[in-house]
C-alpha cells in the first residue's frame, strides 16, 4: 500500500507533458498532493506549492512520487541524489519508471537503512495468461489515439465519472503507471511480456453484468513507431464494443518522433475498426475526444464543430466540457 499524501517529484522535466504522471495524480487525486519538488531547469509546473523535502515532510507528505515519464523511463544521476535525500528525510518512494527502484543498489541500501519502502508500480503482480479470444459478458469501451499522451486516460476517467454520476455501471480499467497510481489497481501493460499482453487485458476486463461498461485506458498509438504494440494488445485483448478516438490537434509531429506527422482521425478510425472488428464484429466508433488544452475557447469550440461535421460523430473535450456526448453515444448502443 502506497501511503498518502504525496510530494510530486517533477525533477528536471523538459516540458509539461513529460510530467504527465504528476499531472494525472494532481488532476484526479488533488487531495493526495501536498506539493511539488522541482529541480533546476524544470519546465513543468503542477501549480502546487514548491517545497523542499523538509518542508513537505513537515506538511505531512509520506511518499515521494516520481511524476515524470521520460523516454525510456530512466533515473538520472541528478535525480538519484534527490531520491537518496528523500529516503533519508523519511519518505517512501513510488515510481512507474521502467528503471526500477529495486534495481538501484544504492537506493535499496539507503531504504533498508532508513526503514523506508520503494514502490515500483510498473511491475506485473499477476502471472497473466495468454489471450484466448473468447468473448466475455459485459461491455467494453477503449480509447485509441492519434499519438501518445493525447488524453486517452483522461477520456476513460471522464467517461467513467459521467457514467457513475448517471447511476450507470462502469469501471475504469488502468493500463499504465499513472492510472495505477490514481486508482491503486490495474495492469502495467508496457511491462508485461509481449506474448501475455493481450491476455493481461482479458484478465483486467473479465465477465461482467450485461449492462456494465469497462472504460479501458488506452496506450500508445497504432501509428506510433515506438509504441504501437501496446495498442494492438489493448484492441485484441479488450475486444471493445465501442471505440473513442482521441486527438491533440496542435502537435506538429508524433511524440518523440520528429520525422512522423500525426495520422488523421479518419486513418485512426479505419485502422482501429479493421483490427477491432476481427475480435468483435459488432464494434462501433462512438465519438471523438479532443484535447483542447492548448486552444482558446473560440478555437476549441470551432474545432470540435468541424470534427463533428467531418466525422459524423459527437466530439468533445471531456475534461474541459464534460463527457456527456460520449456517454450518450454509449447509451445509444443499448
N, C-alpha and C positions, 0 to 999 in steps of 0.2 A: 504493500500500500504506500503510495507516494503521499507524504504529508504536505498539507497546505497550511498557510498560504505560501505563494511563490515569490521569489525575486527573479524577474525575467532577465536573462543574460543575452544582450544583443551583440556583445563582442565588438568586432570592427566591421560589421555588416556593410557592404558597399552600397546597398540601396534598401529601400523599404521591403521589397519583395524577398530579399534574402532572409529577412526576419519574419517570414510568414508563419512560422511556428508560434512565435511570441504574439503576433497579430491575432492569430486564431484564438489563442487562450485568452487574450485581453478582451476580444470582442464577445466571446461566448461564455467565459467564466471570469468576468471582471472582479467578482468578489474574492477570487483566489489570488489576486495580484496586488502585492504590497507596493512594488515599484520596479524600476528597471536599472540595470547596470550596463553602462556603455563605456567602451574603451576609446582611446584617442583615435579620431578618424572615422568613427561610426557614423554612417549616413542614415540610419534607421531611427525612428522615434515613435514609441507607442503612446506618447502624450501622458506617460506616467511620471511620477517623481523620480528623478535621478538620485540614486542612493549609493553610498559606499557599502561595503559588506557589513561594517559595524552598524551603520545606520539602519540597514534592512533587518539585521538581527534584532536590534533594539525595538524595531517596529513589529516584530513578531514573525517575520518570514522564516520558514523552516527548510525550504528546498530551493536551491538554485536550479532553475530550468534553463537549459541551453535552448534559446529561442531562435537559433539561426539554422537554416537548412542550406548549407553551401554545396557547391558542386563537388560530388564525391564524398561529402559528409565527413570531413577531416577535422581533427583537433590540432590547431597550430601551436607552436611553442609559446607564443604570446598568450594564447588562451590558457595554456597549461598553468602558467604562473597564477592566474586568477582562480582557476579551479582548485589548485592546492591551497591557496589562501582561504577560499571559501570553506573547504573541509576543516581547516584549522580554526576557522571562525565558528564552526559548529553547524554548518549547513550539510544536508544531504544534497546530492546532485542527481538530476534526471536529464536524460539525453535521448534523442531519437536519431542520432547520427549513425551512419554506417561504421564509423570509427568508434568501436565500443569502449566505454569507460573501463570495463572489466579487463580489457586487453592492455591497458596502460599500467605498467608495473608500479610506477611512482604514485599514481593516483590510488591504486589498490592499497599500497603500503601506508599512505597517509590516512586513507579512510579507515583502515584497520586500527591504526594507532590512535585515531581520534574517536573511534566508535561510531563512525558515520556510515551511511548506506549509499551505494552507487546504483542507480536505476537505469538500465538500458531497455527502453520500451520498443526498440526495433529488433527484438529477438522473438521469434516464434515460441510460444509457450505450449503449443499443441503439436503433436505429430500428425500433420494433416494427411488426408487420404488423396489418392489420385482421383481426379474427377471421373464421374460415371456418365454424366449427361442425362441422367434420369430426371424427368420432370417432377418438380416439387409443388406441393399445395401452397396457397398464398400468392401474393403478387409482389413484384419487384420493379423498382424504378432505378435506373442507372444514369448518372451524369457523365456525359462524354464531351471532350473539349477539343477545340482547335489547337490547343497548346497546353503546356504545363502551367500550373499556377494561374488559372484564369477564373477560378471561383467554383470549381466542381464541389468541393467540400461545403462551401457556404451555401450553395444551391440545395444540396441534400439536407443540410441542417435547417435551412429556412423552410423547406417544404415539410420536413418532419414537425417543426414547430407549428406551422399553419395547420397541419393535419390534426395535431393534438388539440389545438385551440378549438377546432371544429368538433371535437369529440370523436374523431375517427381513429382507427387503429393504425399505428405507424411506429417503426423503429428506425433510428439512424444507425447505419452499419459502417463503422470506421474501418478504413483500409490503409491508413498511413499514420505516421507518428503524431501529427498534430491532432487528428481526430481521436486517437487513443488517449492522448493527454487531456483532451477536453472531456471525453466521456468515461474514461477509465477502462475501456474494453475495445476489442477489435482485432483485426489481422494486420500485422506489419507486412503488407503484400510484397514489397520490393526486397524483403529479406528472406522470403520463402524460396526454397529450391525450385527451380523452374518447372520441373515435372509435377510439382504439387500446388502450383499457384492457383489454377482453376479449381482444384479440389478444396483449397482453403476457403474459396468464396462460396462453394456449395456448403461447406461446413458453417460458414458465417451466416448464411441465409437459408436455414432449414425449413422443413414443412411448417406451415402456419395456418391460421384461420383463412378461409376463402376471401374475407374482406379486409385482411391485414396487408399493409404495404411495408416492405423493406425499402428504405431510402439508402441506396448504396453509394458511398463516397467514391467518386471517380479518381483515377490516377493517370498521369501521363497524357499521351495523345496517340492515336493510331498513326499520325503523320509525323511524330517526333522520332528522329533517327536514333535518339538515345534511349527513349523510354516507352516505345510502343508495345513492348512485351507485356507490361502490367495491364495495359488497356485491353489487350486481347484476352488475357486471363479473366478480367472482370466481365467481359462480354460473354464468354463461353461458360464460365463458372456461375455467373449471375443469372443467366437465362432471362434477361429482363423482359417484362411485359411492356414497359414504357422506357423511352429514352428522352432525356432532356439535353439539348445541345448547348454547350457553354462557350462563351467567346469574350475576348477582351479586345475591342476594336482599335485601340490606339497604338498597338505594338507594330514596330517596323519589321521585326523578324521573330522567329521562334526563340524561346528562352534558351540561351546558351549556344544557339546555332545561327550566327550572323549571316550565313550564306543561304538560309532557308526562310522563305516567306511563309506566313500562316496560310493554311488551306482555307477555302471558302466554307461557309456554313453548308452550302449545297454538297460540297465534296465530303464533308464530315457526315452529313445525313446519309448520303448514298453508301459510303463505305461502312459506316456503323450498322445501317439497316441490313446490308448484304451479309455481314458476319453474324449479326444477332438473329436474323431470321433463320439461319441454319440450325440454331438450337431452340428457337421459339418462333415458329412461323406466324404467330399472331402479334408479334411485337409491333409497337407504333411509336413514332416520334411525336411527342405531345406538346412540345414547346421549346422556346429559346430563352436561355438565361444569359443576360449580357452584363458584364462587369463594367459599370459606367463610372467608376470612382475617379477617373482622370478626365471626366467630361463635365461641362457646365450643365445646369438644369435644362436649358433650352436645347443644347446639343444632344443630351441624353434622351430627352423626350422625342426629338425628331428622329434620332437613330432607331429607337425602339419602334416607332411607327413605320419607318422604312423597312425594317426587318420583318415586321408582321405582314406588310403588303407583299414583300418579295417571297417570303417563305410560306405564307398562308397558315401561320401558326401563331399562337399567343406568345408575346415577347415581353419580358420584364427584367428589371434588376431586382432580384428577390430580397437582397439585403437593403437596398435603398428604397424600394417601393412596395415590397411585400411579395410573397409567393402565391398570392391568391389566384392569379390567372393560370399558373402551372397546376395547382391543386384542383382547380375547376376542370382542367383538361383531364386529369386523372379520374375525377369523379365521372366524367362523361364516358369513360371506358366501361363503366358498370362494375 
